[in-house]
Amino acid sequence: MEISEKIKEEILKLISSPGIEVEDIVEKVKVDYETIMNFLSEEYEKHNLDYGRRICCRF
């Protein structure tokens, strides 16, 4: 399933909100769980979101 840019922005905004779970996002944006997880995985790999943690934990 293809996700529009508007929905992608909404997913990223919601996932960065404290207390919001992926299940909550599924209900709010009306996109299935698998599609949201695939999108988040792609964003994670594309932006290497683990980079800051690796630097922090080296010292």
N, C-alpha and C positions, 0 to 999 in steps of 0.2 A: 504494500500500500504506500502510495506517495503522500507525503505530508507537505502542506503549504508552508511558506515562510512565516506567515502569521501564526500558525499553529506551533511551528518550531520555536518561535520567540516565546510563546505562551508556556510551552513545556519547560524551556530553560529558566524562565522567570519563576515558575512554580517549583521546580526541583531545587532552586536555590533558596526557597522560602523555608524557614525553620518549621518543623512539624508537619510538612507535607510529604506524604509517601507516594510512591509510584501508583498505587491503587487509587489514590485521591485524584491524581492527574488523569487517569483513565476515565474516571467519572466526569471530570470537568471539561476535558477537551473532546470526549467521545471518540477516542482512537484506541484501538486494542492494545493490550499490554505488550505483546510481542513487538509491535511496530515501535512503540515508545522506547522499549529497551534496546532495540536495534539502533534507533536514532541516537540515544544517549551513549551507546557503545562507540558509534562512529565519531561523535563529538569528543569523547574521552580520548580516543586514539589520535584524532586529528589535531587536538590542542595539547596533547600530552599533559593532562591535568594532574598527573602524579609527580611531575617534575619538582614542584616546590617541596613536597614532602621528602623526596629523596635527598635534596640538598640539605634540608633541615636536619635530617637524621644522620648525616655523615659525621657531624661534629659532636 
